[in-house]
C-alpha cells in the first residue's frame, strides 16, 4: 500500500499524463523493433509469439505474467545490445535475475545513457523503466544499422475551395438558430419611420428601369445550374444526443413500449398471482392439519421432558456420585467380559483334554504305517528275488561262453 501511494504521488508530481507515458513509449518501441526485423531474428529463433502494443506496460487493467515478461525482456535486450555492436551473452531462462539485470544496465551505461533507478525496477519484467531500457537500446541498434528518422514531407493540397464549400454547405442546427436570432435583431434595429423613408425616396431620383426586364438565360442552362448548386445548398442538421428534446422523445417511446408490454404481461401476472394464492392456501391448510395430528405427540413429549427434569438431580454431589457409579458399572461390565473369555478358554481346554479323538487318530495312523511297512517289505523281497535271478542268469551265460571258447582249442590240438 505504501509503495502504491508513493508511486501515485510521483505520478501526480510529474503531471496528469505520466500514467499514459508508458503506453506511448511501448508503441514507439514496438515500431523500432519492427524496423529492426525482430520477428525473424528473435521470435522465430526462440519460438515466441509477437508482442502486443502494450506488452511491457504495467497497468492494473492489463493481464501480466512476470516470469514470461522478464524472460522476453532479457532476450530482446541481449539481442539489441548485440545489434548495437557490443558482444553480450544471451541469458538463459534459469539464470540469476539480479546478475542479468546488472549486466544489461552496465551495457546501457556504456552507451552513455544515464540510469538513475535501481535494478530491482526491472525484475518485474514490465513498467516504465523496462520500456525506457529497451527504447534506448533500440535507438542504439538503429544508429548502428544506419537508420535515422526524418521529418515527414506532406504533399501540397489544392482543395481548399472545395473544403470551404463543403463546410459551408453543412450547417448545424445551432448556427441556423443563431442566424435567425441575429436576423430578428437586425429587423428590430432597422425599423425606420415611413414618412422619412417616403420623403427620402421622393428626394432621390428613381432608379426603376423604363422598360420591362427580360431574361436572356436559356431555361435548360438554368435548370442545369440549379441541379449543380442544389447539393451545396442542402442544410444538414446534426442531432445532438445531449438535447433535452431527444431525451423527452425517448422517454415517450419507452413509456409507450412499457404500456404495450404491460398489457400482454398483466394477464400472465394475474394468473401467476392466483396460482401463488391457491398454493399458499393449500400450504396453510396442510400445516394446520399436521399440527392437529401431532398435537398429542407434542404434549406427550412435553410431559416426558417435565418428568425428566424432575427426576434429574439438581445437587452437584449427587451428579458426581452418579458419574462414579456409572464409571463403576462400566468397569464391572469390562470385568464380566474378561471373566466370560476366561471361562470360554477353560471350557475349550477341558473339552480338548477329555476328548479321545486325537488318540483314535494316532492309532489309525500307526495301523496305516504298519500296512505300508508290510507292503514295502513285500516289494523289497520281489526286487531282491528279481536281482538274484538276473545275477544267476548272467553267471550261467558267462559259464556257457567260457565253455564255448575252450572247445575249439582242444579240437585243433588233436588235429595237429
C-alpha positions as a Markdown table, in Angstrom:
| # | Residue | x | y | z |
|---|---|---|---|---|
| 1 | Unk | 0.0 | 0.0 | 0.0 |
| 2 | Unk | 2.8 | 2.4 | 0.8 |
| 3 | Unk | 4.6 | 1.5 | -2.4 |
| 4 | Unk | 1.4 | 2.2 | -4.4 |
| 5 | Unk | 0.8 | 5.5 | -2.6 |
| 6 | Unk | 4.3 | 6.7 | -3.2 |
| 7 | Unk | 4.0 | 5.8 | -6.9 |
| 8 | Unk | 0.8 | 7.7 | -7.2 |
| 9 | Unk | 2.5 | 10.7 | -5.6 |
| 10 | Unk | 5.3 | 10.6 | -8.1 |
| 11 | Unk | 2.9 | 10.4 | -11.0 |
| 12 | Unk | 1.0 | 13.4 | -9.7 |
| 13 | Unk | 4.2 | 15.3 | -9.4 |
| 14 | Unk | 5.2 | 14.5 | -12.9 |
| 15 | Unk | 1.9 | 15.6 | -14.4 |
| 16 | Unk | -1.5 | 14.1 | -15.3 |
| 17 | Unk | -0.1 | 12.4 | -18.4 |
| 18 | Unk | 2.5 | 10.4 | -16.6 |
| 19 | Unk | 0.2 | 7.4 | -16.2 |
| 20 | Unk | -0.1 | 7.2 | -20.1 |
| 21 | Unk | 3.6 | 7.7 | -20.8 |
| 22 | Unk | 4.4 | 4.0 | -20.7 |
| 23 | Unk | 1.7 | 3.3 | -23.3 |
| 24 | Unk | 3.2 | 5.8 | -25.8 |
| 25 | Unk | 6.8 | 4.6 | -25.1 |
| 26 | Unk | 5.8 | 1.0 | -25.7 |
| 27 | Unk | 4.1 | 1.8 | -29.0 |
| 28 | Unk | 7.3 | 3.6 | -30.2 |
| 29 | Unk | 9.4 | 0.7 | -29.0 |
| 30 | Unk | 7.3 | -1.7 | -31.0 |
| 31 | Unk | 7.7 | 0.3 | -34.1 |
| 32 | Unk | 11.5 | 0.4 | -33.7 |
| 33 | Unk | 11.6 | -3.3 | -33.1 |
| 34 | Unk | 9.7 | -3.9 | -36.3 |
| 35 | Unk | 12.2 | -1.7 | -38.2 |
| 36 | Unk | 15.0 | -3.9 | -36.8 |
| 37 | Unk | 13.1 | -7.0 | -38.0 |
| 38 | Unk | 12.8 | -8.6 | -34.6 |
| 39 | Unk | 10.1 | -11.1 | -35.7 |
| 40 | Unk | 12.5 | -13.1 | -37.8 |
| 41 | Unk | 15.7 | -12.6 | -35.8 |
| 42 | Unk | 14.2 | -13.1 | -32.3 |
| 43 | Unk | 10.7 | -14.5 | -32.3 |
| 44 | Unk | 11.3 | -17.2 | -34.9 |
| 45 | Unk | 14.6 | -18.3 | -33.3 |
| 46 | Unk | 13.1 | -18.7 | -29.8 |
| 47 | Unk | 9.7 | -19.8 | -31.0 |
| 48 | Unk | 7.9 | -16.9 | -29.3 |
| 49 | Unk | 4.7 | -15.1 | -30.0 |
| 50 | Unk | 4.6 | -11.5 | -31.3 |
| 51 | Unk | 4.5 | -8.6 | -28.8 |
| 52 | Unk | 1.2 | -6.7 | -28.3 |
| 53 | Unk | 1.0 | -2.9 | -28.4 |
| 54 | Unk | 1.2 | -2.7 | -24.5 |
| 55 | Unk | 3.1 | -5.9 | -23.7 |
| 56 | Unk | 5.7 | -4.3 | -21.3 |
| 57 | Unk | 3.2 | -1.7 | -19.8 |
| 58 | Unk | 2.4 | -2.2 | -16.1 |
| 59 | Unk | -1.2 | -1.4 | -15.6 |
| 60 | Unk | -3.9 | -3.0 | -13.3 |
| 61 | Unk | -6.2 | -3.1 | -16.4 |
| 62 | Unk | -3.8 | -5.4 | -18.3 |
| 63 | Unk | -3.0 | -9.1 | -17.7 |
| 64 | Unk | 0.6 | -9.7 | -16.6 |
| 65 | Unk | 2.9 | -12.7 | -16.4 |
| 66 | Unk | 6.1 | -11.5 | -14.6 |
| 67 | Unk | 8.2 | -14.6 | -15.4 |
| 68 | Unk | 7.4 | -14.6 | -19.2 |
| 69 | Unk | 7.7 | -10.8 | -19.4 |
| 70 | Unk | 11.1 | -10.8 | -17.7 |
| 71 | Unk | 12.4 | -13.6 | -19.9 |
| 72 | Unk | 11.2 | -11.7 | -23.0 |
| 73 | Unk | 12.8 | -8.5 | -21.8 |
| 74 | Unk | 16.2 | -10.1 | -21.2 |
| 75 | Unk | 16.1 | -11.9 | -24.6 |
| 76 | Unk | 15.2 | -8.7 | -26.5 |
| 77 | Unk | 17.7 | -6.6 | -24.5 |
| 78 | Unk | 20.6 | -9.1 | -25.3 |
| 79 | Unk | 19.7 | -9.1 | -29.0 |
| 80 | Unk | 19.6 | -5.3 | -29.1 |
| 81 | Unk | 22.9 | -5.0 | -27.4 |
| 82 | Unk | 24.5 | -7.4 | -30.0 |
| 83 | Unk | 22.8 | -5.5 | -32.8 |
| 84 | Unk | 24.2 | -2.2 | -31.4 |
| 85 | Unk | 27.7 | -3.5 | -31.9 |
| 86 | Unk | 28.6 | -4.9 | -28.4 |
| 87 | Unk | 29.1 | -8.6 | -27.6 |
| 88 | Unk | 26.6 | -9.8 | -25.0 |
| 89 | Unk | 25.9 | -13.4 | -24.0 |
| 90 | Unk | 22.3 | -14.3 | -24.4 |
| 91 | Unk | 20.7 | -15.1 | -20.9 |
| 92 | Unk | 19.1 | -18.4 | -20.2 |
| 93 | Unk | 15.7 | -18.9 | -18.5 |
| 94 | Unk | 17.2 | -20.1 | -15.2 |
| 95 | Unk | 20.0 | -17.5 | -14.8 |
| 96 | Unk | 20.2 | -15.3 | -11.8 |
| 97 | Unk | 17.9 | -12.3 | -12.4 |
| 98 | Unk | 19.9 | -9.8 | -10.4 |
| 99 | Unk | 23.1 | -10.6 | -12.4 |
| 100 | Unk | 21.3 | -10.5 | -15.7 |
| 101 | Unk | 19.7 | -7.1 | -14.9 |
| 102 | Unk | 23.0 | -5.7 | -13.7 |
| 103 | Unk | 24.8 | -6.7 | -16.9 |
| 104 | Unk | 22.1 | -5.1 | -19.1 |
| 105 | Unk | 22.3 | -1.8 | -17.1 |
| 106 | Unk | 26.1 | -1.9 | -17.4 |
| 107 | Unk | 25.9 | -2.1 | -21.2 |
| 108 | Unk | 23.3 | 0.7 | -21.2 |
| 109 | Unk | 25.6 | 2.9 | -19.2 |
| 110 | Unk | 28.4 | 2.0 | -21.7 |
| 111 | Unk | 26.3 | 3.6 | -24.5 |
| 112 | Unk | 26.2 | 6.9 | -22.4 |
| 113 | Unk | 22.7 | 6.6 | -21.1 |
| 114 | Unk | 22.1 | 7.9 | -17.6 |
| 115 | Unk | 20.5 | 5.3 | -15.3 |
| 116 | Unk | 19.0 | 6.8 | -12.1 |
| 117 | Unk | 16.8 | 3.9 | -10.9 |
| 118 | Unk | 17.7 | 0.7 | -9.0 |
| 119 | Unk | 18.0 | -2.7 | -10.9 |
| 120 | Unk | 15.1 | -4.1 | -8.9 |
| 121 | Unk | 12.7 | -2.0 | -11.0 |
| 122 | Unk | 13.4 | -4.3 | -14.0 |
| 123 | Unk | 12.8 | -7.6 | -12.2 |
| 124 | Unk | 9.1 | -7.5 | -12.7 |
| 125 | Unk | 9.5 | -7.6 | -16.5 |
| 126 | Unk | 7.1 | -4.7 | -17.1 |
| 127 | Unk | 6.8 | -1.0 | -16.3 |
| 128 | Unk | 8.1 | 2.4 | -17.5 |
| 129 | Unk | 11.7 | 1.5 | -16.7 |
| 130 | Unk | 11.6 | -1.7 | -18.8 |
| 131 | Unk | 10.3 | 0.3 | -21.8 |
| 132 | Unk | 13.0 | 3.0 | -21.1 |
| 133 | Unk | 15.8 | 0.5 | -21.3 |
| 134 | Unk | 14.6 | -1.3 | -24.4 |
| 135 | Unk | 13.8 | 2.0 | -26.1 |
| 136 | Unk | 17.3 | 3.4 | -25.7 |
| 137 | Unk | 18.8 | 0.1 | -26.7 |
| 138 | Unk | 16.6 | 0.1 | -29.8 |
| 139 | Unk | 17.8 | 3.6 | -30.7 |
| 140 | Unk | 21.5 | 2.5 | -30.4 |
| 141 | Unk | 20.7 | -0.6 | -32.6 |
| 142 | Unk | 19.1 | 1.7 | -35.3 |
| 143 | Unk | 22.1 | 4.0 | -35.2 |
| 144 | Unk | 24.5 | 1.1 | -35.7 |
| 145 | Unk | 22.5 | -0.1 | -38.7 |
| 146 | Unk | 22.5 | 3.5 | -40.1 |
| 147 | Unk | 18.8 | 4.2 | -39.8 |
| 148 | Unk | 17.6 | 7.7 | -38.9 |
| 149 | Unk | 14.2 | 9.2 | -38.6 |
| 150 | Unk | 13.4 | 12.1 | -40.9 |
| 151 | Unk | 10.8 | 14.8 | -41.0 |
| 152 | Unk | 7.7 | 13.8 | -42.9 |
| 153 | Unk | 7.1 | 15.6 | -46.3 |
| 154 | Unk | 3.4 | 16.5 | -46.6 |
| 155 | Unk | 2.1 | 16.9 | -50.2 |
| 156 | Unk | 0.6 | 20.2 | -51.1 |
| 157 | Unk | -3.2 | 20.1 | -51.5 |
| 158 | Unk | -5.2 | 22.5 | -53.7 |
| 159 | Unk | -8.6 | 21.6 | -52.4 |
| 160 | Unk | -9.1 | 24.5 | -50.1 |
| 161 | Unk | -12.0 | 26.0 | -52.0 |
| 162 | Unk | -13.8 | 22.6 | -52.2 |
| 163 | Unk | -13.4 | 22.0 | -48.4 |
| 164 | Unk | -14.7 | 25.6 | -47.7 |
| 165 | Unk | -17.7 | 24.9 | -49.9 |
| 166 | Unk | -18.4 | 21.6 | -48.1 |
| 167 | Unk | -18.1 | 23.2 | -44.7 |
| 168 | Unk | -20.5 | 26.0 | -45.7 |
| 169 | Unk | -23.0 | 23.5 | -47.1 |
| 170 | Unk | -23.3 | 21.6 | -43.8 |
| 171 | Unk | -24.9 | 23.9 | -41.3 |
| 172 | Unk | -25.7 | 22.8 | -37.8 |
| 173 | Unk | -28.9 | 23.5 | -36.1 |
| 174 | Unk | -27.3 | 25.8 | -33.6 |
| 175 | Unk | -25.9 | 28.0 | -36.4 |
| 176 | Unk | -29.3 | 28.2 | -38.1 |
| 177 | Unk | -30.9 | 29.3 | -34.8 |
| 178 | Unk | -28.2 | 31.9 | -34.2 |
| 179 | Unk | -28.6 | 33.3 | -37.7 |
| 180 | Unk | -32.4 | 33.5 | -37.3 |
| 181 | Unk | -32.0 | 35.3 | -33.9 |
| 182 | Unk | -29.5 | 37.8 | -35.5 |
| 183 | Unk | -31.8 | 38.5 | -38.4 |
| 184 | Unk | -34.7 | 39.2 | -36.0 |
| 185 | Unk | -32.5 | 41.6 | -34.0 |
| 186 | Unk | -31.4 | 43.3 | -37.2 |
| 187 | Unk | -35.0 | 43.8 | -38.3 |
| 188 | Unk | -35.9 | 45.4 | -34.9 |
| 189 | Unk | -32.9 | 47.7 | -35.1 |
| 190 | Unk | -33.5 | 48.7 | -38.8 |
| 191 | Unk | -37.1 | 49.8 | -38.2 |
| 192 | Unk | -37.4 | 53.3 | -39.8 |
| 193 | Unk | -40.1 | 56.0 | -40.0 |
| 194 | Unk | -42.3 | 55.5 | -43.0 |
| 195 | Unk | -42.7 | 59.3 | -43.5 |
| 196 | Unk | -39.0 | 59.9 | -43.5 |
| 197 | Unk | -38.5 | 57.0 | -46.0 |
| 198 | Unk | -41.1 | 58.4 | -48.2 |
| 199 | Unk | -39.5 | 61.9 | -48.2 |
| 200 | Unk | -36.1 | 60.3 | -49.0 |
| 201 | Unk | -37.5 | 58.4 | -51.9 |
| 202 | Unk | -39.1 | 61.5 | -53.3 |
| 203 | Unk | -35.9 | 63.4 | -53.0 |
| 204 | Unk | -33.8 | 60.7 | -54.6 |
| 205 | Unk | -34.1 | 60.1 | -58.4 |
| 206 | Unk | -36.0 | 57.0 | -59.3 |
| 207 | Unk | -33.8 | 54.0 | -60.3 |
| 208 | Unk | -36.6 | 52.0 | -61.9 |
| 209 | Unk | -36.0 | 50.9 | -65.5 |
| 210 | Unk | -38.2 | 52.3 | -68.2 |
| 211 | Unk | -38.6 | 49.0 | -70.0 |
| 212 | Unk | -39.7 | 45.6 | -68.7 |
| 213 | Unk | -36.7 | 43.3 | -67.9 |
| 214 | Unk | -36.4 | 40.2 | -70.0 |
| 215 | Unk | -34.2 | 37.2 | -69.1 |
| 216 | Unk | -31.6 | 36.2 | -71.8 |
| 217 | Unk | -30.6 | 33.0 | -70.0 |
| 218 | Unk | -31.7 | 29.7 | -71.5 |
| 219 | Unk | -34.1 | 27.6 | -69.4 |
| 220 | Unk | -32.2 | 24.4 | -69.9 |
| 221 | Unk | -28.9 | 26.0 | -68.7 |
| 222 | Unk | -30.7 | 27.5 | -65.7 |
| 223 | Unk | -32.0 | 24.0 | -64.7 |
| 224 | Unk | -28.5 | 22.5 | -65.1 |
| 225 | Unk | -27.1 | 25.2 | -62.9 |
| 226 | Unk | -29.8 | 24.7 | -60.3 |
| 227 | Unk | -29.1 | 20.9 | -60.3 |
| 228 | Unk | -25.3 | 21.6 | -59.9 |
| 229 | Unk | -25.8 | 24.0 | -57.0 |
| 230 | Unk | -28.6 | 22.2 | -55.2 |
| 231 | Unk | -26.4 | 19.7 | -53.3 |
| 232 | Unk | -24.3 | 22.6 | -51.9 |
| 233 | Unk | -27.4 | 24.4 | -50.7 |
| 234 | Unk | -28.5 | 21.4 | -48.7 |
| 235 | Unk | -28.8 | 22.1 | -44.9 |
| 236 | Unk | -27.6 | 19.2 | -42.8 |
| 237 | Unk | -28.9 | 19.3 | -39.2 |
| 238 | Unk | -26.8 | 17.2 | -36.9 |
| 239 | Unk | -28.7 | 15.6 | -33.9 |
| 240 | Unk | -27.2 | 16.3 | -30.5 |
| 241 | Unk | -27.6 | 13.5 | -28.0 |
| 242 | Unk | -27.5 | 15.9 | -25.1 |
| 243 | Unk | -30.5 | 17.8 | -26.3 |
| 244 | Unk | -33.5 | 17.5 | -23.9 |
| 245 | Unk | -36.0 | 17.2 | -26.8 |
| 246 | Unk | -34.4 | 13.9 | -27.9 |
| 247 | Unk | -34.4 | 12.7 | -24.3 |
| 248 | Unk | -38.1 | 13.6 | -24.0 |
| 249 | Unk | -38.9 | 11.7 | -27.2 |
| 250 | Unk | -37.1 | 8.7 | -25.9 |
| 251 | Unk | -39.0 | 8.9 | -22.7 |
| 252 | Unk | -42.3 | 8.9 | -24.6 |
| 253 | Unk | -41.2 | 6.0 | -26.7 |
| 254 | Unk | -40.2 | 4.0 | -23.7 |
| 255 | Unk | -43.4 | 4.8 | -21.9 |
| 256 | Unk | -45.5 | 3.6 | -24.9 |
| 257 | Unk | -43.4 | 0.4 | -25.0 |
| 258 | Unk | -43.9 | -0.2 | -21.3 |
| 259 | Unk | -47.7 | 0.3 | -21.8 |
| 260 | Unk | -47.9 | -2.2 | -24.7 |
| 261 | Unk | -45.7 | -4.7 | -22.8 |
| 262 | Unk | -47.8 | -4.3 | -19.6 |
| 263 | Unk | -51.0 | -5.2 | -21.5 |
| 264 | Unk | -49.5 | -8.5 | -22.5 |
| 265 | Unk | -47.8 | -9.4 | -19.2 |
| 266 | Unk | -50.6 | -8.2 | -16.9 |
| 267 | Unk | -52.8 | -11.3 | -17.6 |
| 268 | Unk | -49.8 | -13.6 | -17.0 |
| 269 | Unk | -49.0 | -11.8 | -13.8 |
| 270 | Unk | -52.6 | -12.0 | -12.6 |
| 271 | Unk | -52.8 | -15.7 | -13.3 |
| 272 | Unk | -49.5 | -16.2 | -11.5 |
| 273 | Unk | -50.8 | -14.3 | -8.5 |
| 274 | Unk | -53.9 | -16.5 | -8.4 |
| 275 | Unk | -51.8 | -19.7 | -8.6 |
| 276 | Unk | -49.5 | -18.5 | -5.8 |
| 277 | Unk | -52.5 | -17.6 | -3.6 |
| 278 | Unk | -54.0 | -21.0 | -4.1 |
| 279 | Unk | -50.7 | -22.7 | -3.3 |
| 280 | Unk | -50.3 | -20.6 | -0.1 |
| 281 | Unk | -53.8 | -21.6 | 1.0 |
| 282 | Unk | -53.0 | -25.3 | 0.4 |
| 283 | Unk | -49.8 | -24.9 | 2.4 |
| 284 | Unk | -51.5 | -23.2 | 5.3 |
| 285 | Unk | -54.3 | -25.9 | 5.4 |
| 286 | Unk | -51.8 | -28.7 | 5.3 |
| 287 | Unk | -49.8 | -27.0 | 8.1 |
| 288 | Unk | -52.9 | -26.8 | 10.3 |
| 289 | Unk | -53.8 | -30.5 | 9.6 |
| 290 | Unk | -50.2 | -31.6 | 10.5 |
| 291 | Unk | -50.3 | -29.5 | 13.7 |
| 292 | Unk | -53.6 | -31.1 | 14.7 |
| 293 | Unk | -52.3 | -34.6 | 14.1 |
| 294 | Unk | -49.1 | -34.0 | 16.0 |
| 295 | Unk | -50.6 | -32.2 | 19.0 |
| 296 | Unk | -50.9 | -35.4 | 21.2 |
| 297 | Unk | -47.4 | -36.4 | 20.5 |
| 298 | Unk | -46.1 | -32.9 | 21.2 |
| 299 | Unk | -48.0 | -32.9 | 24.5 |
| 300 | Unk | -46.6 | -36.3 | 25.4 |
| 301 | Unk | -43.1 | -35.2 | 24.6 |
| 302 | Unk | -43.6 | -32.1 | 26.9 |
| 303 | Unk | -44.8 | -34.3 | 29.7 |
| 304 | Unk | -41.8 | -36.6 | 29.3 |
| 305 | Unk | -39.5 | -33.7 | 29.3 |
| 306 | Unk | -41.1 | -32.4 | 32.5 |
| 307 | Unk | -40.7 | -35.8 | 34.2 |
| 308 | Unk | -37.1 | -36.0 | 33.1 |
| 309 | Unk | -36.4 | -32.6 | 34.6 |
| 310 | Unk | -38.0 | -33.7 | 37.9 |
| 311 | Unk | -36.1 | -37.0 | 38.1 |
| 312 | Unk | -32.8 | -35.4 | 37.1 |
| 313 | Unk | -31.0 | -34.5 | 40.3 |
| 314 | Unk | -30.1 | -30.8 | 40.8 |
| 315 | Unk | -27.5 | -31.5 | 43.6 |
| 316 | Unk | -23.9 | -31.4 | 42.2 |
| 317 | Unk | -22.8 | -34.0 | 44.7 |
| 318 | Unk | -25.5 | -36.4 | 43.5 |
| 319 | Unk | -24.4 | -35.8 | 40.0 |
| 320 | Unk | -20.8 | -36.7 | 40.9 |
| 321 | Unk | -21.9 | -39.9 | 42.7 |
| 322 | Unk | -24.0 | -40.8 | 39.7 |
| 323 | Unk | -21.0 | -40.4 | 37.4 |
| 324 | Unk | -18.9 | -42.5 | 39.7 |
| 325 | Unk | -21.5 | -45.3 | 39.8 |
| 326 | Unk | -21.7 | -45.1 | 36.0 |
| 327 | Unk | -17.9 | -45.5 | 35.8 |
| 328 | Unk | -18.0 | -48.4 | 38.2 |
| 329 | Unk | -20.7 | -50.1 | 36.1 |
| 330 | Unk | -18.5 | -49.7 | 33.0 |
| 331 | Unk | -15.6 | -51.3 | 34.9 |
| 332 | Unk | -17.8 | -54.1 | 36.1 |
| 333 | Unk | -19.0 | -54.8 | 32.6 |
| 334 | Unk | -15.4 | -54.9 | 31.3 |
| 335 | Unk | -14.5 | -57.4 | 34.1 |
| 336 | Unk | -17.5 | -59.6 | 33.3 |
| 337 | Unk | -16.4 | -59.7 | 29.7 |
| 338 | Unk | -12.9 | -60.8 | 30.7 |
| 339 | Unk | -14.4 | -63.4 | 33.0 |
| 340 | Unk | -16.5 | -64.8 | 30.2 |
| 341 | Unk | -13.4 | -65.0 | 28.0 |
| 342 | Unk | -11.5 | -67.0 | 30.7 |
| 343 | Unk | -14.5 | -69.3 | 31.2 |
| 344 | Unk | -14.6 | -70.0 | 27.4 |
| 345 | Unk | -10.9 | -70.7 | 27.4 |
| 346 | Unk | -11.2 | -73.1 | 30.3 |
| 347 | Unk | -14.1 | -75.0 | 28.6 |
| 348 | Unk | -12.1 | -75.3 | 25.4 |
| 349 | Unk | -9.1 | -76.8 | 27.3 |
| 350 | Unk | -11.3 | -79.2 | 29.3 |
| 351 | Unk | -13.1 | -80.5 | 26.2 |
| 352 | Unk | -9.7 | -81.0 | 24.4 |
| 353 | Unk | -8.3 | -83.0 | 27.4 |
| 354 | Unk | -11.4 | -85.3 | 27.8 |
| 355 | Unk | -11.8 | -85.8 | 24.1 |
| 356 | Unk | -10.4 | -89.2 | 22.7 |
| 357 | Unk | -10.4 | -88.2 | 19.1 |
| 358 | Unk | -6.7 | -87.5 | 18.9 |
| 359 | Unk | -5.8 | -91.0 | 20.4 |
| 360 | Unk | -8.0 | -92.6 | 17.8 |
| 361 | Unk | -6.4 | -90.7 | 15.0 |
| 362 | Unk | -2.9 | -91.7 | 16.3 |
| 363 | Unk | -4.0 | -95.4 | 16.4 |
| 364 | Unk | -5.3 | -95.2 | 12.8 |
| 365 | Unk | -2.1 | -93.6 | 11.7 |
| 366 | Unk | 0.0 | -96.4 | 13.3 |
| 367 | Unk | -2.1 | -99.1 | 11.7 |
| 368 | Unk | -1.7 | -97.4 | 8.3 |
| 369 | Unk | 2.1 | -97.1 | 8.8 |
| 370 | Unk | 2.3 | -100.9 | 9.6 |
| 371 | Unk | 0.4 | -101.7 | 6.5 |
| 372 | Unk | 2.6 | -99.5 | 4.4 |
| 373 | Unk | 5.7 | -101.2 | 6.0 |
| 374 | Unk | 4.4 | -104.7 | 5.1 |
| 375 | Unk | 3.8 | -103.6 | 1.6 |
| 376 | Unk | 7.3 | -102.1 | 1.4 |
| 377 | Unk | 8.8 | -105.4 | 2.7 |
| 378 | Unk | 6.9 | -107.4 | 0.0 |
| 379 | Unk | 8.2 | -105.0 | -2.7 |
| 380 | Unk | 11.7 | -105.3 | -1.4 |
| 381 | Unk | 11.5 | -109.1 | -1.5 |
| 382 | Unk | 10.3 | -109.0 | -5.0 |
| 383 | Unk | 13.0 | -106.7 | -6.1 |
| 384 | Unk | 15.7 | -108.9 | -4.3 |
| 385 | Unk | 14.4 | -112.0 | -6.0 |
| 386 | Unk | 14.4 | -110.3 | -9.4 |
| 387 | Unk | 18.0 | -109.2 | -8.8 |
| 388 | Unk | 19.1 | -112.7 | -7.7 |
| 389 | Unk | 17.6 | -114.3 | -10.9 |
| 390 | Unk | 19.3 | -111.7 | -13.0 |
| 391 | Unk | 22.7 | -112.4 | -11.4 |
| 392 | Unk | 22.2 | -116.2 | -11.8 |
| 393 | Unk | 21.2 | -115.9 | -15.4 |
| 394 | Unk | 24.2 | -113.7 | -16.0 |
| 395 | Unk | 26.6 | -116.2 | -14.3 |
| 396 | Unk | 25.2 | -119.1 | -16.3 |
| 397 | Unk | 25.7 | -117.1 | -19.5 |
| 398 | Unk | 29.3 | -116.4 | -18.6 |
| 399 | Unk | 29.9 | -120.0 | -17.8 |
| 400 | Unk | 28.4 | -121.1 | -21.2 |
| 401 | Unk | 30.5 | -118.6 | -23.0 |
| 402 | Unk | 33.7 | -119.8 | -21.3 |
| 403 | Unk | 33.0 | -123.4 | -22.3 |
| 404 | Unk | 32.2 | -122.4 | -25.8 |
| 405 | Unk | 35.7 | -120.7 | -26.3 |
| 406 | Unk | 37.7 | -123.7 | -24.8 |
| 407 | Unk | 36.2 | -126.5 | -27.0 |
| 408 | Unk | 37.7 | -125.4 | -30.3 |
| 409 | Unk | 41.2 | -125.1 | -28.9 |
| 410 | Unk | 41.2 | -128.8 | -27.8 |
| 411 | Unk | 39.8 | -129.8 | -31.2 |
| 412 | Unk | 42.5 | -128.0 | -33.0 |
| 413 | Unk | 45.2 | -129.8 | -30.9 |
| 414 | Unk | 44.0 | -133.3 | -31.8 |
| 415 | Unk | 44.1 | -132.4 | -35.5 |
| 416 | Unk | 47.7 | -131.3 | -35.3 |
